[in-house]
Amino acid sequence: MTSRRDFLKQASLITAGAFLPKSLAERFQFSSSDPVITILYTNDTHARLDPFPENAREFAGLGGIAQRASLIKKIRSQNKHVLLLDAGDVFQGTPWFDVYGGSVDLRLMTEMKYDAMAVGNHEFDRGPEGFAEAAKKAGFPILASNYYVRETPLNSFVQRQLVKEFDGFRIGIFGLGIRLQGVVDNSLYGDVRYFDPIQISNRMVQSLRVHQRCDYIICLSHLGYKYSDDRIDDVKLAQQVEGINLIIGGHTHSFLDYPVHIQNPSGNSTIITQMGHSGVRLGRLGLSLNDTTENKALTGSFYTIGKPD
């Protein structure tokens, strides 16, 4: 583990783009006359601030928040409209969390200009108090529409939804968290109450579509991609809720190379995507503003962080 002083000195170079190899910068040059919103996203980064060591059995040399930040900075320089999101479980997994409890992660995500994150189950690993203390470093919304937090220390930090506007095009974003009972020790989530994701999602879509006049709906989900039992997951959510255009998922650490299209009750497609874990990948979606269909023209790709030529 890099020392905190050395790491923060290194991280201060993020804004200079010092860690993006020229080959990577050249490989992802995008140009189009079609107005596009570029959606970048991560999930389950699990305090992986340093790259995996070169002798790791899996993902050797990959990941690292400085590489990710430099890539994001380069993409922002090439694209007018960029939305940067995370689907939860920023906490837990390396000594960085053991020592700093997630505050360094959220501070650096703020410097990278994340627009929002969902609440993952590991965000409760130090209880609501520990989560709230780290959340003071988050300069962006933390979303969980199906968690009731009003009587907890998280009341000031967790919100239900967010609206982002790009040249008059309004994107509504809401978050969903997994059922905490049986996943997180009762003492760690305290008075946080869980509500059914299907019912809440229907309410969020109604609120964002009708009251907030949103053109496009994104769900940041920490439910998990797909289960073989009756647990609610992203696939079941897409099949049962009308009006969600895109689900950016987490929890199951699923490496989805391509966005998955699921038919929703309206007969349209809801798109699901997820980028594995540990910051090894940065997902990218391009949303065309010229397309007049329900789900817009959406292209998907991803970057492997730290991958050599």
C-alpha positions as CSV (number, residue, x, y, z in Angstrom):
1,M,0.0,0.0,0.0
2,T,1.4,3.4,-1.0
3,S,1.8,5.8,1.9
4,R,-1.0,8.4,2.2
5,R,1.4,11.3,1.6
6,D,2.9,9.8,-1.5
7,F,-0.5,8.7,-2.8
8,L,-2.1,12.1,-2.3
9,K,0.9,13.7,-4.0
10,Q,0.4,11.4,-6.9
11,A,-3.3,12.0,-7.0
12,S,-2.7,15.7,-7.1
13,L,-1.3,15.1,-10.6
14,I,-4.7,13.7,-11.7
15,T,-5.8,17.1,-13.0
16,A,-2.7,17.3,-15.2
17,G,-3.5,14.0,-16.9
18,A,-0.1,12.7,-16.1
19,F,-0.9,9.0,-16.0
20,L,-2.6,8.5,-19.4
21,P,-0.2,6.8,-21.9
22,K,-0.2,8.5,-25.3
23,S,-1.3,5.3,-27.0
24,L,-4.5,5.2,-24.9
25,A,-5.2,8.9,-25.5
26,E,-4.9,8.3,-29.3
27,R,-6.9,5.1,-29.3
28,F,-10.1,6.7,-28.1
29,Q,-10.5,9.7,-30.3
30,F,-14.2,10.2,-31.0
31,S,-15.6,12.7,-33.4
32,S,-19.2,13.1,-34.7
33,S,-21.5,15.9,-35.8
34,D,-24.3,14.0,-33.9
35,P,-24.9,15.6,-30.4
36,V,-24.0,12.9,-27.9
37,I,-24.1,12.5,-24.1
38,T,-21.1,10.4,-23.0
39,I,-22.0,8.3,-20.0
40,L,-19.0,6.9,-18.1
41,Y,-19.5,4.5,-15.2
42,T,-17.9,2.2,-12.6
43,N,-19.1,-0.2,-10.0
44,D,-17.7,-2.2,-7.1
45,T,-14.4,-0.4,-7.1
46,H,-13.8,-1.7,-3.5
47,A,-11.1,0.8,-2.4
48,R,-8.8,-0.4,-5.2
49,L,-6.9,2.9,-5.4
50,D,-3.6,1.4,-6.4
51,P,-3.3,-0.9,-9.4
52,F,-3.2,-4.7,-8.8
53,P,0.4,-5.8,-8.1
54,E,2.3,-7.2,-11.0
55,N,2.4,-10.6,-9.3
56,A,-1.4,-10.8,-8.8
57,R,-2.9,-14.0,-10.0
58,E,-5.7,-12.0,-11.8
59,F,-5.7,-8.5,-13.2
60,A,-1.9,-8.1,-12.7
61,G,-1.0,-4.4,-13.1
62,L,-4.6,-3.4,-14.0
63,G,-6.8,-0.7,-12.3
64,G,-5.7,2.2,-10.3
65,I,-7.6,5.4,-9.6
66,A,-4.9,7.7,-11.1
67,Q,-5.1,5.9,-14.5
68,R,-8.9,6.1,-14.4
69,A,-8.9,9.8,-13.5
70,S,-6.5,10.6,-16.3
71,L,-8.6,8.7,-18.8
72,I,-11.7,10.5,-17.6
73,K,-10.0,13.8,-18.0
74,K,-9.0,13.0,-21.5
75,I,-12.5,11.9,-22.4
76,R,-13.9,15.1,-21.0
77,S,-11.5,17.2,-23.1
78,Q,-12.9,15.5,-26.2
79,N,-16.6,15.5,-25.4
80,K,-19.0,18.4,-24.5
81,H,-21.5,16.4,-22.4
82,V,-20.1,13.8,-20.0
83,L,-22.0,12.1,-17.2
84,L,-19.9,10.1,-14.7
85,L,-21.7,7.6,-12.4
86,D,-21.0,4.8,-10.0
87,A,-23.2,1.9,-8.9
88,G,-22.0,1.4,-5.4
89,D,-19.5,-0.6,-3.2
90,V,-16.9,2.1,-3.3
91,F,-15.8,0.9,0.2
92,Q,-14.0,-2.2,1.5
93,G,-11.3,-4.4,-0.1
94,T,-7.9,-2.9,0.5
95,P,-5.9,-1.3,3.4
96,W,-7.0,2.1,2.1
97,F,-10.5,1.4,3.5
98,D,-9.1,-0.2,6.7
99,V,-7.2,3.0,7.5
100,Y,-9.3,5.8,6.0
101,G,-12.8,4.3,5.9
102,G,-13.7,5.4,2.4
103,S,-13.0,9.1,2.8
104,V,-10.1,9.1,0.5
105,D,-12.1,7.3,-2.2
106,L,-14.9,9.8,-2.0
107,R,-12.6,12.7,-2.0
108,L,-10.8,11.5,-5.2
109,M,-14.2,10.7,-6.9
110,T,-15.2,14.3,-6.1
111,E,-12.0,15.6,-7.8
112,M,-12.9,13.4,-10.8
113,K,-16.3,15.1,-10.9
114,Y,-18.5,12.1,-10.4
115,D,-22.1,13.2,-10.8
116,A,-23.6,10.5,-8.5
117,M,-23.2,7.1,-6.9
118,A,-25.5,4.5,-5.6
119,V,-25.3,3.0,-2.1
120,G,-23.7,-0.5,-2.0
121,N,-24.0,-2.9,0.9
122,H,-20.3,-2.4,1.8
123,E,-20.9,1.3,2.3
124,F,-22.3,0.1,5.7
125,D,-19.2,-1.8,6.8
126,R,-18.5,0.9,9.4
127,G,-22.1,1.4,10.2
128,P,-24.3,4.5,9.4
129,E,-22.0,6.7,11.4
130,G,-18.8,5.6,9.5
131,F,-20.6,6.0,6.2
132,A,-21.8,9.4,7.1
133,E,-18.3,10.5,8.2
134,A,-16.8,9.4,4.9
135,A,-19.7,11.0,3.0
136,K,-18.6,14.4,4.1
137,K,-15.9,14.1,1.5
138,A,-18.4,13.4,-1.3
139,G,-19.1,16.5,-3.4
140,F,-21.8,14.7,-5.4
141,P,-25.1,13.1,-4.6
142,I,-25.3,9.6,-3.0
143,L,-28.5,7.9,-4.2
144,A,-30.8,5.3,-2.7
145,S,-34.5,5.7,-3.3
146,N,-35.5,2.5,-1.6
147,Y,-33.6,3.1,1.7
148,Y,-35.4,5.2,4.4
149,V,-32.6,7.0,6.2
150,R,-34.4,10.0,7.8
151,E,-33.8,8.8,11.4
152,T,-30.1,7.9,10.8
153,P,-26.8,9.8,10.5
154,L,-27.2,9.4,6.7
155,N,-30.2,11.7,6.4
156,S,-28.0,14.6,5.2
157,F,-26.1,12.6,2.7
158,V,-28.4,10.2,0.9
159,Q,-31.1,11.3,-1.5
160,R,-33.6,9.6,-3.8
161,Q,-33.1,11.1,-7.2
162,L,-31.1,13.6,-9.3
163,V,-31.8,15.4,-12.6
164,K,-29.0,16.4,-15.0
165,E,-29.7,18.7,-18.0
166,F,-27.7,18.9,-21.2
167,D,-28.8,21.4,-23.8
168,G,-32.4,21.0,-22.6
169,F,-32.3,17.2,-22.6
170,R,-33.2,16.1,-19.1
171,I,-31.8,12.9,-17.6
172,G,-33.4,11.5,-14.4
173,I,-31.2,9.3,-12.1
174,F,-32.3,7.3,-9.1
175,G,-30.5,4.7,-7.0
176,L,-31.5,1.2,-5.7
177,G,-29.9,-0.7,-2.9
178,I,-29.9,-4.4,-2.1
179,R,-32.0,-5.9,0.8
180,L,-29.6,-5.4,3.7
181,Q,-31.0,-8.1,6.0
182,G,-29.0,-11.2,5.6
183,V,-26.2,-9.4,3.7
184,V,-25.1,-6.8,6.3
185,D,-25.0,-7.4,10.0
186,N,-28.1,-5.8,11.6
187,S,-25.9,-3.7,13.9
188,L,-24.2,-2.1,10.9
189,Y,-27.3,-0.7,9.1
190,G,-29.2,0.3,12.3
191,D,-32.4,2.1,11.5
192,V,-32.0,2.2,7.8
193,R,-35.2,0.6,6.3
194,Y,-35.4,-1.2,3.0
195,F,-38.4,-0.9,0.6
196,D,-39.4,-3.0,-2.4
197,P,-37.3,-1.9,-5.5
198,I,-40.2,-2.6,-7.9
199,Q,-42.7,-0.4,-6.1
200,I,-40.1,2.3,-5.5
201,S,-38.9,2.2,-9.1
202,N,-42.4,2.7,-10.4
203,R,-42.7,5.8,-8.2
204,M,-39.4,7.1,-9.2
205,V,-40.1,6.8,-12.9
206,Q,-43.5,8.5,-12.4
207,S,-41.8,11.3,-10.5
208,L,-39.0,11.8,-12.9
209,R,-41.0,11.5,-16.1
210,V,-44.1,13.5,-15.1
211,H,-43.1,15.9,-12.4
212,Q,-39.4,16.5,-13.3
213,R,-40.1,16.3,-17.1
214,C,-37.2,13.9,-17.8
215,D,-36.5,12.6,-21.3
216,Y,-34.3,9.7,-20.2
217,I,-34.2,7.6,-17.0
218,I,-31.1,5.9,-15.5
219,C,-31.2,3.6,-12.5
220,L,-28.0,3.1,-10.5
221,S,-28.6,-0.3,-9.1
222,H,-26.8,-2.3,-6.5
223,L,-29.2,-5.2,-6.7
224,G,-27.1,-7.6,-8.8
225,Y,-27.3,-8.5,-12.4
226,K,-29.1,-11.9,-12.5
227,Y,-30.0,-14.6,-9.9
228,S,-31.4,-18.0,-10.5
229,D,-33.8,-17.6,-7.5
230,D,-36.6,-15.1,-6.8
231,R,-34.3,-12.4,-5.4
232,I,-34.9,-9.1,-7.3
233,D,-32.1,-8.3,-9.7
234,D,-31.5,-6.0,-12.7
235,V,-33.1,-8.4,-15.2
236,K,-36.3,-8.8,-13.2
237,L,-36.4,-5.0,-12.5
238,A,-36.2,-4.3,-16.3
239,Q,-38.8,-6.9,-17.0
240,Q,-41.3,-5.5,-14.5
241,V,-40.8,-1.7,-14.5
242,E,-41.8,0.4,-17.5
243,G,-39.9,3.6,-18.2
244,I,-36.4,2.9,-17.2
245,N,-34.1,3.4,-20.2
246,L,-30.8,2.3,-18.6
247,I,-29.7,0.3,-15.6
248,I,-26.1,0.6,-14.5
249,G,-25.6,-2.2,-12.1
250,G,-23.3,-3.5,-9.4
251,H,-22.9,-6.1,-6.6
252,T,-22.5,-9.3,-8.6
253,H,-19.2,-8.1,-10.1
254,S,-20.5,-9.1,-13.6
255,F,-18.2,-8.2,-16.5
256,L,-20.7,-7.5,-19.3
257,D,-18.8,-6.9,-22.5
258,Y,-21.9,-5.6,-24.2
259,P,-25.0,-3.8,-22.9
260,V,-27.9,-6.3,-22.4
261,H,-31.3,-5.4,-23.9
262,I,-34.4,-6.6,-21.9
263,Q,-38.0,-6.1,-23.0
264,N,-39.9,-4.1,-20.4
265,P,-43.7,-4.0,-20.0
266,S,-44.2,-1.3,-22.6
267,G,-42.5,-3.5,-25.2
268,N,-39.5,-1.2,-25.4
269,S,-36.0,-2.2,-24.3
270,T,-34.4,-1.5,-21.0
271,I,-30.6,-1.7,-21.3
272,I,-28.5,-3.2,-18.5
273,T,-24.7,-2.9,-18.1
274,Q,-22.1,-3.6,-15.4
275,M,-18.3,-3.3,-15.3
276,G,-17.0,-6.1,-13.1
277,H,-15.1,-4.8,-10.0
278,S,-12.0,-3.2,-8.6
279,G,-11.8,-0.4,-11.1
280,V,-10.4,-2.7,-13.8
281,R,-12.8,-1.3,-16.3
282,L,-14.4,2.0,-17.1
283,G,-17.7,1.7,-19.0
284,R,-18.7,4.1,-21.7
285,L,-22.0,4.6,-23.4
286,G,-22.9,7.2,-26.1
287,L,-26.4,8.5,-26.1
288,S,-27.5,10.2,-29.3
289,L,-29.7,13.3,-28.9
290,N,-30.8,13.3,-32.5
291,D,-32.5,9.9,-32.2
292,T,-36.2,10.2,-31.6
293,T,-36.9,6.7,-30.5
294,E,-37.9,5.8,-26.9
295,N,-34.4,4.5,-26.0
296,K,-32.3,6.7,-28.2
297,A,-29.4,5.4,-30.2
298,L,-27.0,4.0,-27.6
299,T,-23.6,2.6,-28.3
300,G,-21.6,0.8,-25.6
301,S,-17.9,0.1,-25.0
302,F,-15.4,-0.1,-22.2
303,Y,-11.8,0.7,-21.3
304,T,-9.5,-1.7,-19.5
305,I,-7.6,0.5,-17.1
306,G,-3.8,0.0,-17.2
307,K,-4.0,-2.4,-20.2
308,P,-0.7,-2.3,-22.1
309,D,-0.7,-2.2,-25.9
